Amino acid sequence: MDYKNAGVDIEAGYRSVELMKEHIKKTMRPEVLTNIGGFSGAFSMDAVKKMENPVLVSGTDGVGTKLKLAFLMDKHDTIGIDCVAMCVNDIACAGGEPLFFLDYIACGKNIPEKIAEIVSGVAEGCAQSGAALIGGETAEHPGLMPEEEYDLAGFAVGVVDEKDLITGADLKAGDVILGIASSGVHSNGFSLVRKVFPMEKEALSTYYEELGATLGETLLTPTRIYVKALRAVKKAGVRVKACSHITGGGFYENVPRMLPDGIRAVIKKDSYPIPPIFDLLAKKGEIEEHMMYNTYNMGIGMAVAVDPADVEKAKAAITAAGETVYEIGIAGAGEKGVDLC
């Protein structure tokens, strides 16, 4: 008896690392001091020495049950983008610049080519956000997980000068809320998605005219990464007063998280186009409107509050960064919370 007969293939693990390295190379930053395959990742802090008071910010998350679609469609090259996005977007919400990322893949069986495909998406997400992929772990769990399945989670660290930290503390009545468009469902609410649509290859391969793609392609569209857009706003000289990553819990849970006491956000639902996938989801699942806005991003992946005088400059910067932005609401005096009208 040996470890391989017990279900863990050490040689496959070595091969996975070798296949990953080509993807990881494109994420490297000058501050990275170690190579992939070591026991830890080392990152120089030289980049933050010019800051008055550097503050580390971190985020960790996974992809959730969106992974089920990747399994069914046997498509694993974008799910890593989702994992990175869920972490670095949270860091960007605080005004942080992502520095490095680590991933964790738990699988029933280590198939090196599949693991490398997953990591290729992680590397792409890191490249989009400017974070270095400095390490990770692939754990083989025979007997605990089905051979064809895996779970994916990640952890990111960023930095921000304390004076640039976005806390929402100076948000005031009259400030404008901008919404940066999402790419669709992103990585939240898939337990409900899987109840509405049959999780079968035939259903996922169905082409919908209103989507302009198959259902599976639409649902697997990776989460947008907003790091560059928020970096562009900062470079334009605009102070972001408050910021919210619209994830699980939709508008009703996430918008209040960026508000100080005494400020209530008013969001105009007709201020931007809702992507067709949400209309299809609501119709097929007979989901009432409040639940949709309490579960999904409904087409807005990031809400950003700025002074009225900075609106046009902020919109121009976000657009130049390749994102679509709308004026979706305003901050007003009142009990902390959000109204959608």
Secondary structure, DSSP 8 states (H G I E B T S, - for coil): --TTTTT--HHHHHHHHHHHHHHHGGG--TTB-S-TTSSS--B--GGGTTSSSEEEEEEEEE-GGGHHHHHHHT--SSHHHHHHHHHHHHHHHTT-EEEEEEEEEEESS--HHHHHHHHHHHHHHHHHHT-EEEEEEEEE-BTTB-TT-EEEEEEEEEEEEGGG---STT--TT-EEEEEE-SSSTTS-HHHHHHHS--SHHHHT-EETTTTEEHHHHHT------HHHHHHHHHTT----EEEE--TTHHHHHGGGG--TTEEEEE-GGGS---HHHHHHHHHHT--HHHHHTTS-TTEEEEEEE-GGGHHHHHHHHHHTT--EEEEEEEEESSSEEEE-
